[in-house]
Structure formats: structure tokens, C-alpha cells
Amino acid sequence: MKVTQISAYGFQLTKFGLVNSYLVRESDDWTLIDTNLGGSENDILQAARSVGAKSIARILLTHAHVDHVGSTDQLILKLGAVHLAVGRREARMLPKPPDQDLSLDPDEPQCPMKGGFPGIESSPTHFLSGGELYGSLRCVATPGHTTGHMSYLDERDGTLYAGDAIGTLRGRTTVSGWAPWWFPVRATWHRPTALESVKALAELPVKTLAAGHGRLVENGAEGLREAVRAAEAKPVGGC
């Protein structure tokens, strides 16, 4: 697992050159954003030790897709007393069947859910809302890739942990649903909603983009605006 330092507070953990998790230094301990693919728990813990993290107090999920929750249960077993937080809307998709709920609310675009939702055994200890400050991270509701997708802004250094609201493959920022043709994961629920979410992100004081897939990108706010312009120039259908 490759470790890349973002700032004094953040580190990117990359598996197979493609799937990212993130460690964020808090005033009291460390937060892990997303748990990567299944079987990544030992790699994540080794990476944490390499940057001086003696423990992880919080696991924070952007959304419930398989490559973002894959090692959650195993990490919780190894870490013991750890908080698990996820957006309130996304939490419905987090349990394993038959408790998993992939249904849509009447006021949501009626597009089928896409991507793998394997579910986890662990139960969240906290449900997040947009605008909330959780640890050092400002929670930003960014639906589109999934119905309850969340991004997290570290206001200390301007790093936006954007999950799959955007992609930064080969250093080019794209809105979810507008990924390059060669990218194997194209599982966005509703593209127009994803675009509106990125427009909102572009209004925030973002310096560095830290996406679920791809490189770190500096000049983050401008990168978001460029992604919006590119998406608007190449419209695609809703679902």
C-alpha cells in the first residue's frame, strides 16, 4: 500500500495504484476515511504505523460501495473500541441483506442503484448530517454517485476528501459519471445530481482534492470548476 503525505494532517493510502483510503491526524487521535477493498486491514494498519498513528479512533465512510467499506468489519475487530460514522441517508445501504435498504425515496430521481453494496456486519455509532463538524472534518452532502454520498473538508488545510463525488485519474478531475472510458468502475446513480453536488463543492475553500480513485490534485477549487465545465460541455443522461 503506497502512502503519500498530503499535509501535516492528511495521508493518502493507495492500493493497486487505484483505490484510495485516507488517514487524518486529529487533535486527539486519527480518523480513517474509507476502508478500501476487502482484505486491506493489515495494509491499512501497517500504513498507519508508518506515519506515526498508534491507534485509529474513528472510521468515516463516504459511501457504501464495496471498494470503500470492504475492510470495515475486519478493522473494527482489530481496533476494538472505534467509532464508525456514515451519512444518515447512506446508512440504509450499509447493512447486509436482508436488512439492507436500496429503495429510493419518492422525492429522489427514480434511477436504479448501481455498483456493489456488499453490506457490513458492524453498526454505525454515529449518523452524519451535511454541515456537521465531525472531528476536524466538515461533512458535506454530495449525493449523485449514491443517494447518500458524503464528502469531508478539512478546514485546517483545505483538503477535500471527496470519495467518488469526483475522480482524479491521471491527475484530471472529473465529475462522478463522467469518468474516462477506460476506468472500470462507472457506477453512478444519478449524473445530474452528481453534477450539482460538485458545483456546490466548487464554492468551498478547497486547496487539495483527495478522491477515492486517482492522484492528489492541487488548486482544488479550480479543478472542481474545470470538471463542472467539462461535464456541462458533454451532457449525459440522468441514470
Disulfide bonds with the S-S distance in Angstrom:
Cys111-Cys239 1.83
